[in-house]
Amino acid sequence: MKKNVFHLISCTLFIFLLSGCDKGADINQNNSGNLDFSIDSIYNLTQTSVTIKATLTTQGIDKIITGLHVEYYKENGDKLVNGIKKQSFDQKEGTVVMTITNLEPNTVYYITPWTDLTPGSNHYVEYINDMTAPTKEVSFMTHGELPKTGTVKDFDGNMYHYITIGTQTWMVENLKTKHLRSGLQLNNLKDSISRTNTEFGYCYYNNDTTYYNKYGCIYSRGVANSYIAPGGWHVPTMKDWFTLESYLIANGYNYDKSTHNNGIAKSLASQTNDWKSDYHNTGCITSNLTLNNSSGFTALPEGNRNNNGMYSDVGSSCYFWSLSQNSQLINCMILFSVSSSTYDVESFDVNGMYIRCIRDNN
């Protein structure tokens, strides 16, 4: 009787251990699944600290995730990394938040989110939406005293001047680079340009290098929502445009020096006779060009490329992309030669526009 009980206990223990081994093998040897861990926002920037919010989305691999962290480093000279550091989030799932301290003022930092997985696992993990490390990296610049003027280079070595307007620092020229910050080369879309958010390309107005030299590149929507700006800079959000406009209005940059309503187009537009119009109403851009550009922003009438692939409106308007988190919206800021106002637009029927960058520490 005792012998039979012993055999029964032995068999039960064997089955339990066997099932435990199978479960472990399933976790550690067949970890197929998807994940997307990306930074949602960087905020509360100071001279020495920053707060980061990120979101983790997984499919089938949540059991092997042991933690989440970021790695960050700063520029040192010509983009040489200086001391890669690591800091872990307190949580390990969903939306997570951390604050990094002991940073240096007026310094560009690069930061990348990572997942910590069970040691010894065979991680057959695919990133959702084909995420790759270069596109996950973001940058920011800690606060410092804003420079009034200066220059910055893009990936291709093009030089841009910048100025400070209120609490913001803006480039004075449109982007000309043909690469993302990661080094990915953009496609030349001289034959067509579409509404998609994934198309990465550029073109020149009328495919003419003369326009490129003067106005820069027309970019597709996908480029506008990517990391194309130099390190420490970004494509402006609609909030950035609103901040600029509010500052100019409140500080008397309207054409009539008032501090209400929107009459700031002249203060943003260049004084050059590139601006054309048959109408010269009081307050419009083409009315007395010598009164333009009091802000120093120097917007030029570079036109756009519409949804039919046609180039239009050179001489009479400029269209600047705005960074958009909503893939269904096309956000931009527009100036028209016949108007005294700026226009912030969603879902405008234009597929190719220019990019004017703003510093991260605004």
N, C-alpha and C positions, 0 to 999 in steps of 0.2 A: 504494500500500500504506500509506504513512504517512498519507495523507489518510483512508483507511478507519479506521485506528487512532485518528486524531484524532477522527473522528465518533463512534466507539465510546466513547471516553473522555468526550467531551462529553455524550453521551446518558446514560451511567452517572452522571456528576456531576449532571446535571439531575434524574434520577429520585431520586438521593439527597437533593438539596436540597428537591425537591418533597415527598418523604416526611417530611423533617425539618420543613418548614413545616406540613404536615398535623398532625404530632404536636404541635407547639407550639400550633397553633390548637385542638386538642382539649383541651390542658391549660388554655389561657388564655381560651378563649371558650365552653367548654361544661363548666363546673366544677360540674355538678349532683352532688349527693351529700348526705350527712348527717354531722353531727358532734354530739358531746356532750362538752363540756369543763367539768367541775364539780369543786368542792372537796369532797374526801372528809372531811377532818378538819383541825382546827386544834389544835395541842398544843404542849407545851414553852413555855407562856406564862411570860414573866418581866415585870419592870417595863419593859423596853426592847426585847424581841424576841419573835418568834413563829415557829413552824415550820408550814408549810402543805403538805399532801399533796393532789394533785389527779389526776384520771384523764381522759385523752383517749380517746374512742371515735370512729372515723370509718368511713364507708362511701363509698368511691369518690373521696375528695378528698385522700388522704394525700400525693400528689405535690406539691400546691400549698401545703402547710403548711411554713412556714419557721422557725417558733418559737412558743413559748408564753410568756405573761407574765400578771401580775396588775396591776391598778390599785387603789390604795388611798388613802383619805383619812380624815381625822378630823373629828369634830364640832367646831363652833366656835359657841358660843352656841346659838341655836335652830335646830339642824340645818343650819347653813350649812357648806358644805364648806370645808376649809382645806388648800390645796396638794395637789392630786391628784398622786400619784407612781406611777411604773412600775418594776417589777423583773421581769427575765426569768428563767425556769427554765433550768437548764443543759442539760436534754434537751428533745426536742420530740416525744416520742411515749410512749404508754402511761401508766404511773403515774409522776408526777414530784414532786419534793420541793424546797422552797426554805426558807431562813430569812431573815426580814426583821429588820434591826437598826436601831438609832438611833430607836426609838419612844419616846413619852413615857409615863411611868407613869400608871396610873389613868385611861386615856383610851380612849374608844370609837373603834374604827376600822372602816370599811366596806371590803370587798374584793371584787373581781369578777375572774374568770378570763377571759382572751381568747386567741384564736388569731391568729397572724401569718400572712397568706397572701401568695402571690406578687404583687408589684406589677403593676398593669395587668390583673389577671384580672377576668373577669365572674363574680362569685361567686354562682352559683345554689345556695346552700347552705341546707339546712333543718336546724333543730335537732331531734335525736331527742326524742321525747316532748313536742314543742311547747315546748321550753325557751325562756324569754325572759330578757332581762337582769335585770329586777327579782327574779325567783325565783332567779337564779344568785348574786346578791349575798348575802354573809354578813357578819356582824359579830363582833367580839370586843372584850374590854376588857383592856388590859394590867394587870398586877398593881400594886397599891398597898396601902396600909393599908386593910383592909376597914372600911367605916363601920358603926357599931353599929346606927344607925337612920337613916331618911331617907324621902324620897318620890320617886316617878317617875311620869311620865305616859305613857299610850299614845297611839296615833294619834288617837283620838277626844277626847283631853283628859281622860279619866278618871284620877283620882289614886289611887295605891297607896302604902301604907306598906311598908317593908321592915325586916327585922332580920337580924343576923348570928348564925348558930348554928354554932359551931365554925369551920370553914374555909369555910363557905358563907353566902351572903346570899340570903334568900328573901323573896318578897312575902308580906304578911300577908293579902291579899285575893285572891279569884279574879278572873280576867280578865273584863272586861265589853265589850271593844271589838268592833265590828262590821265592822272592816276589817283586812286584813293590813297588815304594816308598809309594803308598797309603795303602799298606798292602795286596793288592790282591795277593793271592797265585798263582804261575805259575803251569801249568800242566807239568808232567813228560812225555816227548815225546820220551821215549826210543824205542817205537815200530815204530814210523813214524814221519816224519817232512815234511811239505809241503811248497809251494812257497807263500802261502797266506800272506797278510799283517795283518790279524786279528788273526792269531794263536798265542797264548801266552803260550810259554813253553820253556823248557830247557831239556838238556840231558847231560850225560857224554860221553866222547870218549869211544867207545866200551862198554858203560854202566858199566864202570869200575871206582870205586871210587878212585883208585890209580891215574888215570889221572885227576880226579876232584880235588884231593888234590894238584896236581902239577900245573895244567893248568886252573882250574876253570870250569865254565859251558859253553857248547855250547848253544847258544840261537837262537830261531826262528826269522824271520824277523820282525814279529809284536812286539816282545819285544824290538828289536833294535830301533824301532820308538816310544817307549813309555817312560814314566818317571820311569826308573828303577835305574838310578844313585842316589846316596845319595844327599840330599839337598845341593845346591851350586855347583853341578857337573852335567855333561850331557854326553850323547853319542856323540863323536866327529862328526862334519860335514866334508864334503870333504874339505871345506875351512880350517878347523882346521888342517887336515892332510897336506894340501899344505903349511900352515904357518910353521909347524914343519919341513917339508922337505926343504923349502926355507932357513930357519934359519941355519939348519945343513950344507947345501951346501955352503952358503955364508960365514960361519965361519970355513971352513976347516975340516969338519967332513968326507969328502970323504976318502976312503981308501988310496988314494995317496996324500992327503992333498990339492988337488986342490979345487978351488972355482967355478967350472962350471960343468955342466952336473950332473947326479945323480949317485953317488957312495957311498951312505950313509948306505947301508944295514948292514955292519959290525958294524957301530956305534950304531945301534938300537938293534942288536941281542945279546943275552946272550953269555957268555963265556963257557957255559956248553957244555959237549959233547953229549947233547941231539940232537944237530944238526948233521945230517948224510948226507953223499954224497960220491959217487964214484969219483967225480970230485973236484979238489981243485985248480981251476984256480985262478990266482992272483986277489984279490979283492972280491972273493966270500966269503960268510959267513963262510964256513968250512975251509978256508985257514988261518991257524994259528989262532986258536980260542982265544989265549991270547990277540989278538989285537982288539977283539970285545968289544962292549958296552961302548965305550968312552962317549956316551951321558947319560948313566945310565938308558935308557928306558927298557932294559932287556926283549926283546921279545923272547919268547920260541917257539919251533917248534911243536905247539899243533895240527896241522892238521885242518880238517873240516868235515862237513857232507854234502854229495852232494844231488842232487835232486832226486836220487833213494833211499835215506835213508841210503846209505852206508857211513861208516867212512873211511877217507883216508888221506894220506900225513902226518901222524904224523912223526916227525923227519926230515922232509924236507921242511916244510912251516908253516907259520902262517897267519891266515885270521882274520882281525879285521873289525867288522861292522862299517858302517858310517851311521849317521842319514840322512834319505832321505825324502823330502817332496813330491817326485814323486812316487806314488804307483806302477808305471810300471818299476821302476829301482831298481836294487840291487847294492848298492854302498859299496865298501870295500877298505881297504888297505892291501896289501899282501907282504910278504917277502918269497923268495925262497932260499934254502941253496946253490944253484948253481949260484946265481946271486949276483952282487954287487949293484944292484939298488932296490928301492922300486917300487911298482906298485899300482896305483890308478885306480880302475876298476869300470865300470858300466855294469849292466846286466850280471854279472858273474854267471855261472850255479852252484851256491852253496847255499844251503838253511839254513845251520847251521854254525854259526861262533861265535867267542869270542868277548867280549866287553872290551875295555880299556878306562876308563873315563878321562875327562879333566875338570878342574875347570871352572866355569861360568865367572870369571872375566878376561878371556883371550881376 
